[in-house]
Amino acid sequence: MQNIFIDALIKAIELIITLDDEVLNITIRSLNVTLIALAFATLLGIPSAIILATKQFYGKNALLTIIHTFIGFPPVLAGLLLYLLFSRNGVFGPLDLLYSEKIMILAQFVLALPIIIGLTVSAISQVNPEIREVTQALGASPLKKELTVLNEAQSGLLIAIITAFGRLLGEVGAILIVGGNIRYFTRTLTTSIVQNVQMGEFALALSLGIILLTLSLLANATLTIIQQKNIHFTIFTGNKKKINEYLKYFSSLPFDQLLEEYITLHEHYRQANWILTIDINKLGKKFGDKWILKKIELTIPAGKKFALIGPNGVGKTTLLKIISGLITPTEGLIKFSVLKNETIENMCVSHKEIASNKRHSEKLTDVWRNITYLHQTPVLFSGTCWDNVSYVHGRTSEEAIYLAALTLSLTGLGHKAFDNVKTLSGGEKQLLAISRALTTFPTFIIADEPGANLDPYHLKKMEVLFKKLNRFGISLLFSSHKLEQVKRMADNIALIMDGKVQEVIENEAFGNTPLTKKILSGDIVW
């Protein structure tokens, strides 16, 4: 037995090294069938997975259960069903596809599709749901939103494809039944190994087995590396020389001059299209049976630094997201007064109009482009700092490069333009989120707990930037638990408790009203 194995191994290696015609023919055919089937399964599976992961419809859970069941679909059963359908007396017999590469590709496609869909749905479901909020806040189109989510699920998507490739490469039952294992026509690595073992051609069988094992090893090694290293691929499409020129130029300018450059661009882009006031009337939001916000009445003027304060769970974040257009209210009205081309437009919008009136929603979308929303914990896209700041305007035109380099320099991150976001500190991530938000040229910056986890250095840097932007008319609406930050930053302060606005005061009055006295004395849970 030992001599048989050694002799077969030596001959097998010789067949591989000399590129034996039959070995090469079988290998190429196997890869051809597998890769084409995989390509079709990927092209159909990924859009299907996006729909399944993001849309709600009747029977969705049942459909997902069926797909997950078919991930382990027995190949011999798939082959049998296709054989019956495409045999001479079958439904598709006239197509004359049986015992051809086409039917083998179809068999492989049937096996790969549920794997691609099932694993991609899982990968998309694991993407931070706030990524979609960020894409919406940045004004991305529906297609760009889905592509962004796919990019965030990139590792899971690659795992799905590689897993399907490994399954197809080692599959034998289905293609043996429908392909017939015809020499020089439908014989593959797996079917040929079975055939040659039965014929006693151990050297040829072993050579094919070595090739099959090598391909499987490469696929699984790639899968392991992606899982362990969480690899993310970025295709850079920009003029790196031009980017570095602008970054070098901006690094030589003082902060105030950088800010003036940005405001000049901002005024040109907005062209007097500004939100003047936001009036909230009897606004309510319910999650399940619980009312988070109840009959909110609040006017937020432009050009101010306006703070929302209150204990945990009173609905500050919910209110900020409703104003930003990220959440639909359950009841009530929001009126945006907008200056457009020297004309004031008032848009009074109810929760029903936001949800159902498409034409009105399009107008609101234009309003919400004036607003940018910053999450309490920075939500960044995978890749580099440059990938984030070039998201809105792209990275190819000179104007887009200029803006991205400028906003990075404003927050002091120009020297980290091509660093991966995973290498940034918490403060740098917060500043990068601000840089990215500034590329939308907002007239209203809405920030949830800005600087909640920042060290004093980065906190001061962020506050200085916000204050100076406000001097040029850019409004700031933020929530905070840090009362000292509220005193430093806010012009007006709204206290929210029990889902309602209890009082709105100016900064100087904080600590002089009955409620704020109780807050400072610790008599109110904070």
Residue pairs with C-beta under 8 A, 6 or more apart in sequence:
4 202
7 203
8 202
8 203
8 205
8 206
9 206
11 203
11 206
11 207
12 203
12 204
12 206
12 207
12 209
12 210
13 207
13 210
15 23
15 203
15 204
15 207
16 23
16 207
16 210
16 211
20 207
22 204
23 204
23 207
23 208
23 211
25 184
26 187
26 188
26 189
26 192
26 208
27 189
27 208
27 211
29 101
29 186
29 187
29 188
30 169
30 188
30 189
30 190
30 212
31 215
32 101
33 101
33 104
33 105
33 108
33 175
33 188
34 108
34 165
34 168
34 169
35 165
36 105
37 105
37 106
37 107
37 108
37 109
37 111
37 112
37 168
38 108
38 112
38 161
38 164
38 165
38 168
40 105
40 109
41 109
41 112
41 113
41 115
41 116
41 164
42 116
42 161
42 164
44 113
45 112
45 113
45 116
45 117
45 120
45 160
46 116
46 120
46 150
46 157
48 117
49 116
49 117
49 118
49 120
49 121
49 124
50 120
50 124
50 146
50 149
50 150
52 60
52 63
52 64
52 67
52 117
52 121
53 120
53 121
53 124
53 125
54 124
54 146
54 149
64 118
64 121
67 114
67 117
67 118
67 121
68 114
68 118
70 114
71 114
71 115
71 118
73 110
73 111
73 114
74 173
75 107
75 111
75 171
75 172
75 173
75 174
76 173
76 174
76 177
78 107
78 110
78 111
78 173
78 174
79 107
79 173
79 174
79 175
79 176
79 177
79 178
80 177
82 103
82 106
82 107
82 110
82 174
82 177
82 178
83 90
83 98
83 177
83 178
84 90
85 91
85 92
86 92
86 93
86 95
86 97
86 98
86 103
86 178
87 93
87 98
88 98
97 103
97 106
98 178
98 180
99 178
99 179
99 180
99 182
99 185
99 186
100 179
100 185
100 186
101 179
101 185
101 186
103 178
103 179
104 175
104 178
104 179
104 186
104 188
106 178
107 174
107 175
107 178
107 179
108 168
108 171
108 174
108 175
110 174
111 167
111 168
111 171
111 174
112 164
112 167
112 168
115 160
115 163
115 164
115 167
116 160
116 161
116 164
118 160
119 156
119 159
119 160
119 163
119 164
120 153
120 156
120 157
120 160
122 156
123 153
123 155
123 156
123 157
123 159
123 160
124 149
124 150
124 153
124 156
126 153
126 156
127 149
127 152
127 153
128 152
128 379
130 375
130 379
131 148
131 149
131 152
131 379
131 381
132 145
132 149
133 321
133 326
133 373
133 375
133 379
134 375
134 379
134 381
135 144
135 145
135 148
135 149
136 145
136 325
136 326
137 324
137 326
137 371
137 372
137 373
137 437
137 440
138 372
138 391
138 392
138 436
138 437
138 439
138 440
139 365
139 368
139 369
139 392
139 440
140 148
140 391
148 381
148 391
150 157
151 381
151 382
151 383
152 381
152 382
154 232
154 233
154 382
155 226
155 227
155 230
155 231
155 232
158 226
158 231
159 223
159 226
159 227
162 219
162 220
162 222
162 223
162 226
163 223
165 219
166 216
166 219
166 220
166 223
169 189
169 190
169 212
169 215
169 216
169 219
170 190
170 212
170 216
171 190
172 190
172 191
172 194
175 186
175 188
175 190
175 191
176 190
176 191
176 194
179 186
179 187
179 188
179 191
180 186
181 187
181 188
181 191
181 192
181 194
181 195
187 195
189 208
189 211
189 212
190 212
192 204
192 205
192 208
193 205
193 208
193 209
193 212
196 202
196 204
196 205
196 208
197 205
225 231
232 382
232 383
232 420
234 382
234 383
234 384
234 387
237 395
237 396
238 386
238 390
238 395
238 396
238 401
239 396
239 401
242 398
242 401
243 386
243 401
243 404
243 405
243 417
246 401
246 402
246 405
246 406
247 405
247 408
247 409
247 414
247 415
247 417
250 258
250 405
250 406
250 409
250 414
251 409
251 414
251 415
253 261
253 409
255 410
256 468
258 406
258 409
258 410
259 410
259 468
259 469
259 472
261 406
262 406
262 407
262 410
262 438
263 472
265 403
265 406
265 441
266 441
266 472
266 474
269 441
270 370
270 441
270 443
271 341
272 339
272 340
272 341
272 342
273 338
273 339
273 340
273 341
273 370
273 443
274 302
274 338
274 339
274 370
274 443
274 473
275 302
275 336
275 337
275 338
275 339
275 367
275 370
275 371
275 443
275 444
275 475
276 301
276 302
276 337
276 338
276 339
276 344
277 299
277 300
277 301
277 302
277 335
277 336
277 337
278 299
278 300
278 323
278 334
278 335
278 336
278 337
278 444
279 298
279 299
279 300
279 333
279 334
279 335
279 337
280 296
280 297
280 298
280 299
280 300
280 319
280 323
280 332
280 333
280 334
280 335
281 297
281 332
281 333
281 334
281 335
282 295
282 296
282 297
282 331
282 332
282 333
283 293
283 295
283 296
283 297
283 298
283 319
283 322
283 329
283 331
283 332
283 333
283 334
284 291
284 293
284 294
284 295
284 296
284 329
284 330
284 331
284 332
285 291
285 292
285 293
285 315
285 318
285 319
285 322
285 327
285 329
285 330
286 292
286 330
291 330
291 499
292 314
292 315
292 318
292 499
293 315
293 318
293 319
293 322
293 329
293 499
293 500
294 498
294 499
294 500
295 332
295 500
296 319
296 332
296 496
296 499
296 500
296 501
297 501
298 494
298 501
298 504
300 306
300 323
300 475
300 477
301 475
301 492
302 443
302 444
302 473
302 475
303 470
303 473
303 475
304 470
304 475
304 476
304 491
304 492
305 466
305 467
305 470
305 475
305 476
305 478
305 489
305 490
305 491
305 492
306 475
306 476
306 477
306 478
306 490
306 491
306 492
306 493
306 494
307 477
307 478
307 479
307 480
307 486
307 489
307 490
307 492
307 493
307 494
308 316
308 319
308 320
308 477
308 478
308 479
308 480
308 493
308 494
308 496
309 316
309 479
309 480
309 481
309 483
309 486
309 493
309 494
309 495
309 496
309 519
310 316
310 479
310 495
310 496
310 497
311 497
311 524
311 525
311 526
312 481
314 496
314 497
314 498
314 499
315 496
315 499
316 448
316 479
316 496
317 376
317 448
317 479
318 327
319 496
320 373
320 446
320 448
320 477
320 479
321 327
321 373
322 328
322 329
322 334
323 334
323 371
323 446
323 477
324 368
324 371
324 373
324 446
325 354
325 364
325 365
325 367
325 368
325 371
326 373
328 351
328 354
328 355
329 351
329 354
330 351
331 351
332 350
332 351
333 348
333 349
333 350
334 348
334 349
335 346
335 347
335 348
335 349
336 346
336 347
336 349
336 364
336 367
337 344
337 345
337 346
338 344
338 345
338 346
338 347
338 367
338 370
339 345
347 360
347 363
347 364
347 367
349 360
349 364
353 360
353 361
354 360
354 361
354 364
369 440
370 442
370 443
370 444
371 442
371 443
371 444
371 445
371 446
372 437
372 438
372 440
372 442
372 444
372 445
372 446
373 437
373 446
373 447
373 448
374 433
374 434
374 437
374 445
374 446
374 447
374 448
374 450
375 433
375 448
376 448
376 449
376 452
377 453
378 426
378 429
378 430
378 432
378 433
379 433
380 388
380 421
380 429
380 432
380 433
380 436
381 387
381 388
381 391
381 421
382 421
383 420
383 421
384 417
384 418
384 419
384 420
384 421
385 408
385 413
385 416
385 417
385 418
385 419
385 421
385 424
385 432
385 435
386 395
386 404
386 408
386 417
386 418
387 421
388 421
388 432
388 433
388 435
388 436
389 404
389 407
389 408
389 432
389 435
389 436
389 439
390 400
390 401
390 404
391 436
391 439
392 436
392 439
392 440
393 399
393 400
393 403
393 404
393 439
394 400
395 401
395 404
403 439
404 439
405 414
405 417
407 435
407 436
407 438
407 439
408 414
408 416
408 417
408 432
408 435
410 435
410 438
410 465
411 431
411 432
411 434
411 435
411 461
411 465
412 431
412 461
413 428
413 431
413 432
413 435
416 424
416 428
421 429
421 432
424 432
425 458
426 453
426 454
426 455
426 458
427 454
427 455
427 457
427 458
427 459
427 461
428 458
430 450
430 451
430 453
430 454
430 458
430 462
431 458
431 461
431 462
434 462
434 465
437 445
442 474
443 473
443 474
443 475
444 474
444 475
444 476
444 477
445 466
445 469
445 474
445 475
445 476
445 477
445 478
446 477
446 478
447 466
447 476
447 477
447 478
447 479
448 478
448 479
449 478
449 479
449 480
449 481
450 462
450 466
450 478
450 480
451 458
451 459
451 462
451 463
451 482
451 485
452 480
452 481
452 482
454 462
459 485
463 485
463 488
463 489
466 476
466 489
467 489
469 476
470 476
476 489
478 489
478 490
480 486
480 489
481 526
483 510
483 519
483 520
486 493
486 510
487 507
487 510
490 507
491 506
491 507
492 504
492 505
492 506
492 507
493 504
493 505
493 506
493 507
493 510
494 501
494 503
494 504
495 501
495 502
495 503
495 504
495 505
495 515
495 516
495 519
496 502
497 515
497 524
502 515
503 513
503 515
505 513
505 516
509 516
510 516
511 517
511 520
515 524
518 524
519 526
